[in-house]
């Protein structure tokens, strides 16, 4: 089955397994479990990013604080850390909530933020191809487990028509 995180498989199979499980949980409408799994994913990425710089940090909070302290202040780093904080907070809320909330929108946001975290992790920490920065989260793929090939065909058809129109316009005689 195709996932939004297929690019991660070649970088870190364990992270890939964690986050694709979160996608499956979302698809099956286990939203709170999905949020918990995205939190686990975020914490694992945080551990990987800190690597040998990790010393006494034993909690996700401690690791995030260390990441923030080591940050150079670049916008990409701020967004990365903010996304990790969001995953931690949402995952904690899902685990410790007294009521079952069935919050599909928050679970979706967790997956979208996990996607951004994964892209940044691959490109900036693992040296993956920067073309990954152009990837976009596909909600339809999340829900169906299939890429929308019809959408691609329609877009291709539109591009062909547009190119033909431009070619005809450029080849038309001027008065």
N, C-alpha and C positions, 0 to 999 in steps of 0.2 A: 504494500500500500504506500502511496506517495504521501509525504508530509511536508509541512512548511519548513521542517528542519533537516531535510535530506543532506544539505551541505555540511552539516555538523558530523555526519557519520564518519567521514574521512579524517576529521580532526580529533574527535574524542568519542568513542563508541559508548562509553558509560553515560556521558552527558546526553548523547543522542537517545539512548534508551530511556533515561529519566524524562526527558521533555516529550518524547513521542507517546509515552504512557500518559502524560498530562493531556495531550491532544485526544487520545482515545477516551479518557475519562470525561472530557468536555463533550465529545461526540455522543457519549452515552448518558449525558446530562447529570453526571456526578460532579457538579460544579465546585463544591467545597473540597472534594478530593483533588480536583484539578488544581485549585489554588494552592493546596498543600504541596502538591508535586512541583509546581512552579517555584515555590519557596525553596524546596529541596534543590532544585536545579540552580537557583540563584546562589545558594550557599555553596554548592559544589564549585561553581564558576569562581566565586570569591576566593575560595581556598586555592584554586588553581592559579588565579592571578597573583595572589600573594606569594605562593610558592615557598621558597626558602626564606623570604622576608617575614614569614609568619613565625612568631616566637611564642608569646604567652597567650595569644588570642584563642579562647576556647569557645566563644559564642559567635553567632552570626553578627550580633551588634558590635562586638569587639573587632571582628574582621572588617566590618564596614567602616568603623572609626579609623582603623589603620589605613584602609584604602583612601579615606578622605584626607587623612594627615599626609599621605604620600603623594596626593594629587598635585599636579602642576597648575591646576586651575583652568585647564582647557575646557571648552564647552562640551566636547565629546565625553570627557571624563566625568563632568558634572552630570550629564544625562545618564551615563552608565551607572554611576553611583545612585542617582535618584531612582532609576528603574530597579536596581537591586533593593533599595529601601522599600519601594512599593511592593515588590514580590514578598519581602519579609513580612511587612505589615499585613498584607492581604492573607498570606498563608497562616500567620499567627491568628488572625481574626477567625478564619475558617476553622482552625483546630480548636480554639478556645471558646467559640460561640456557644451560648446556651441553646439557641434556637437554630433549627435548620432553615437556611435562608434561600436556597435555590437561586443564588445570584449569578445568573448567566452572564450578565454584562461585566461584572467585576472579573469573573473567570476569563472572559474573552480579553479584557484589558491585560490581565496577567500573562496570557499567552502572547499577546502582541508585544508587551514589554520584554518578555523572555526572548522573543524573536530578535528584538533590537539588541539585547544583551548578548545573544549568541553571535550575531553578525559582528558586533564590536569586538567580542572576545576572539573570534576567528581572525579578523583582519589585524587588530592592533596587538594582540598578545601571542598569536600563533603564526603570524606572517602569511595568512592566506591571501589569495588574490583579492585586490580591492574591488573587483567587479561585484563582489558580494554586497557592497554598499548600495548597489542598485536594486537588490532583491526587495520585494514587497510581500508583506504578510497577506495570504490569500484566505479570506474567511470561508469562501465556498469550498476550497480544498479542505479546510478544517472540518466543515460540517459533513461533506460527502466522502472525503477521502480520495477524491478524484480531481485531477486538473480539468478545468473547463476548456476542452479543445475546441468547442464551438465558438467560444469567445475569441480564441486565437485565430480561428479561421475567418471570423467576421472582421477582425482588426486587419488581418493580412489582405482580405478582399478590399477593405476601405483604403488601405495604403496603395494597392495596385490601381484602384480607380483614381485616387488623388494624383498619383504619378502620371497616369495616362492623361488626366486633365491638364496637368502642368506641361506635359510634352506637347499636347495639342495646342495649348495656348502659346507656347514658345515657337511652334512651327506654323502658326497661322500668319497669313500675309498681313503686313501693316499697310495702311493707306497713306 
